[in-house]
Every structure is written in C-alpha cells, then in structure tokens.
Amino acid sequence: MESEVKHIRIGLVEDNYVNQRNFVQNIQHFPDLKLTILASSGEEYLDKIKGMPTNLLPAVVFMDIQMPGMNGIDTIKLAHAHSNAINYIVLTVFEDEDYIFEAIKAGAIGYLLKHANFLSIYDAITEILEYGGAPMSPAIARKALRMLNKPQADALENNEILSQLTDREREVLQNLVNGYDAKRIAEILDINTLTIRKHIANIYAKLHVNSRAQVISLAYQHKWVDKS
C-alpha cells in the first residue's frame, strides 16, 4: 500500500476572481499542496484563521496587497498577532519600494509578482519551509537590494556635505547642537566671540540654512554629531 501524500497547507487572500482561478490552477500541478484557506478580503481571512485550530493553519499564505477594505499589509500585521506560525508571501503586481518595505515590516517573508509561474510558486514554498529562505521575484529582489544600498548612498552624501566643514566648524556645530550660544562656545573653545560668529555664518552658508534651528535639525537628521 502506497504511503499517503503529506500535504502542505497553503492559503490565498485575493479579491480578484480571475487571479484566484489562475492560482488554483497553478497549484493543481502539485499534489502535495492543499489549499485550505481561500479568502476574498483581509477581513474574511482573519475571521477564518481565528476559528481554525492551530494544527490546521496553513503553513504559507499568499497575500494580495490592494484589496477593498483592509489591505494585505494591514492584514498580515493583524494576522501575526493571532499566530506567528504562518509564513506570508505577498503576491502582487506592484514593484513599488514603499510596498516592499511596508510588507517586510508587517512580517511578509516573501514577495512575488502575480505573473510568477506555477514553478516559482512551488519553489517559493519550498524555499521557505525547507531552507528558511525569503523568496522574491527577480525584479523585486533588485529593488530590495537598491533599498538596502540606499542608506550607504545617503551616508556617502552626508559625508560629502560634512566634509565641507573645517574641523573647527565641526566643533562649533557640535556645540550649537548641545544648545550653547556663540558667547558660551567662545568660552569653551577659547576663541573670541566674533570668530565664533564667523564660523557659524560659514556653517550656515555651507549647509544652505539660515537659522540655528535648521542647523540642529540637519545635524540630528543626518547624525553628523554626537547627540549626547
């Protein structure tokens, strides 16, 4: 007697009927996949998992982002509060970086485009369950890499701006952030007040600002100085 196929329970949250039908047809290529939840909205999905025993929850759920009512990102956030055992893959037509970032913050572990073929869907499930991976469509992965590299680019830009200041001007900048006025900074650095005012004017000109408040805001925003 042949052993019974061990099913992998999966779910789909998608409001578009055609997309639902295509997804169901795709997973029929794999007898070990079993669609245990099919919902047309975030609200419907949340109702279904709340009434489902933990041992019957799907291992992987494919989640649309743009749906009437609750969107997919908010649905994932609320679903995680109910159970952390479910792995979420966003299935979407959007490649927007904000969507990617928000989905990942919400708890999505993968991000596939809706035109992904049935092999990509199966490979994504396998990558998560067997290897603990984070599957992404190539186009999404490229955008995610650009997102990761952006802080480095910002850091280079910040360093370039800050390099325009002399060492003395950086000292003055630090003291401005610490809340000291020109007279007190002059005492700290043992320089006359007129020279300090000149340094402050140079800082304003180089940073393209016209007030102490703007200088402090930029310094905090770009982490140019010690905030302590």
HUQUIJO-V249002 format. One record per residue. SS is DSSP state (A for helix, B for strand, O for the rest). PHI is phi in whole degrees, -180 to 180 (999 if undefined). PSI is psi in degrees with one decimal (* if undefined). Layout:
# HUQUIJO-V249002
SS | PHI | PSI
SS | PHI | PSI
This chain:
# HUQUIJO-V249002
O | 999 | 128.0
O | -72 | 143.5
O | -69 | 146.8
O | -70 | 139.2
O | -66 | 130.8
O | -85 | 116.8
O | -84 | 145.8
B | -100 | 117.6
B | -79 | 128.9
B | -132 | 166.3
B | -138 | 160.3
B | -137 | 130.0
B | -119 | 108.3
O | -156 | 128.1
O | -88 | -16.9
O | -89 | 123.2
A | -63 | -41.9
A | -61 | -42.8
A | -65 | -38.1
A | -59 | -48.9
A | -61 | -43.8
A | -63 | -40.2
A | -64 | -45.6
A | -61 | -41.4
A | -64 | -38.2
A | -63 | -46.6
A | -75 | -13.6
O | -67 | -12.9
O | -70 | -15.1
O | -125 | 106.3
O | -66 | -15.7
O | -87 | -3.5
B | -97 | 135.1
B | -131 | 118.0
B | -80 | 107.9
B | -102 | -16.6
B | -136 | 127.6
B | -131 | 115.5
B | -129 | 148.0
O | -100 | -0.4
O | -156 | 161.9
A | -63 | -39.6
A | -63 | -42.7
A | -64 | -41.2
A | -62 | -46.1
A | -62 | -40.0
A | -61 | -39.0
A | -70 | -42.9
A | -75 | -26.5
A | -67 | -28.3
O | -99 | 12.2
O | -108 | 133.0
O | -58 | 145.9
A | -55 | -39.5
A | -73 | -7.0
A | -109 | 0.6
O | -65 | 146.4
O | -66 | 148.4
O | -78 | -34.2
B | -136 | 135.0
B | -125 | 130.0
B | -93 | 125.7
B | -121 | 123.5
O | -73 | 153.5
O | -92 | -56.6
O | -90 | 108.0
O | -138 | 153.9
O | -60 | 143.5
O | 77 | -127.8
O | -74 | 129.0
O | -79 | 170.1
A | -64 | -35.4
A | -65 | -45.9
A | -66 | -34.3
A | -63 | -43.2
A | -62 | -43.4
A | -57 | -49.0
A | -70 | -35.6
A | -66 | -35.8
A | -64 | -30.8
A | -67 | -26.2
A | -85 | -42.2
O | -157 | 134.9
O | -97 | 5.6
O | -84 | -12.6
O | -96 | 133.4
B | -96 | 129.9
B | -109 | 129.4
B | -115 | 121.0
B | -76 | 129.2
B | -118 | 109.0
B | -150 | 164.9
O | -95 | -5.3
O | -91 | 135.5
O | -114 | 13.3
O | -63 | 133.6
A | -62 | -34.2
A | -64 | -39.4
A | -63 | -43.9
A | -59 | -49.6
A | -62 | -46.1
A | -67 | -37.7
A | -64 | -42.2
A | -65 | -41.9
A | -62 | -34.8
A | -71 | -22.0
O | 124 | 5.4
O | -66 | 140.0
O | -106 | -10.1
B | -149 | 164.1
B | -150 | 105.2
B | -118 | 147.4
B | -79 | 149.9
O | -66 | -22.2
O | -84 | 6.9
O | -60 | 138.2
O | -79 | 172.8
A | -63 | -29.6
A | -68 | -38.5
A | -64 | -39.0
A | -63 | -46.3
A | -67 | -42.9
A | -61 | -37.3
A | -64 | -43.3
A | -62 | -45.8
A | -63 | -42.4
A | -60 | -39.0
A | -73 | -51.5
A | -77 | -32.6
A | -97 | -30.4
A | -121 | -2.4
O | 66 | 29.3
O | -83 | -177.5
O | -133 | 83.8
O | -67 | 139.3
B | -144 | 143.0
O | -62 | 148.0
A | -52 | -42.7
A | -63 | -39.1
A | -69 | -41.9
A | -60 | -40.1
A | -63 | -41.9
A | -66 | -39.9
A | -63 | -38.9
A | -65 | -39.7
A | -64 | -36.5
A | -63 | -41.0
A | -68 | -33.7
A | -80 | -18.7
A | -59 | -44.0
A | -58 | -34.8
A | -67 | -41.1
A | -64 | -41.6
A | -63 | -39.0
A | -64 | -40.8
A | -63 | -41.2
A | -65 | -43.1
A | -62 | -42.1
A | -64 | -35.8
A | -66 | -41.7
A | -65 | -46.8
A | -66 | -29.0
O | -66 | -15.0
O | -72 | -19.5
O | -87 | 142.1
O | -75 | 168.0
A | -59 | -41.5
A | -65 | -41.3
A | -64 | -33.9
A | -67 | -37.0
A | -63 | -42.8
A | -64 | -41.9
A | -59 | -45.3
A | -59 | -42.7
A | -72 | -32.7
A | -62 | -43.2
A | -65 | -32.5
O | -74 | -6.8
O | 99 | 9.5
O | -88 | 146.7
O | -89 | 177.9
A | -60 | -40.3
A | -64 | -43.8
A | -70 | -37.2
A | -64 | -38.1
A | -61 | -40.2
A | -66 | -42.9
A | -64 | -43.0
A | -93 | -0.3
O | 58 | 47.9
O | -130 | 153.3
O | -70 | 154.2
A | -62 | -36.3
A | -61 | -40.0
A | -67 | -40.0
A | -61 | -43.5
A | -62 | -36.1
A | -66 | -41.5
A | -61 | -42.5
A | -63 | -41.3
A | -62 | -39.4
A | -65 | -40.0
A | -62 | -45.8
A | -57 | -46.3
A | -65 | -43.3
A | -71 | -31.4
A | -94 | -0.9
O | 58 | 48.3
O | -128 | 169.6
O | -136 | 18.1
O | -152 | 156.6
A | -63 | -37.0
A | -62 | -39.9
A | -68 | -37.9
A | -61 | -47.6
A | -64 | -41.9
A | -60 | -45.1
A | -64 | -41.7
A | -63 | -42.1
A | -70 | -42.0
A | -62 | -43.2
A | -98 | 2.9
O | 56 | 45.9
O | -78 | -25.7
O | -134 | 166.1
O | -72 | 127.3
O | -84 | -7.4
O | -71 | *
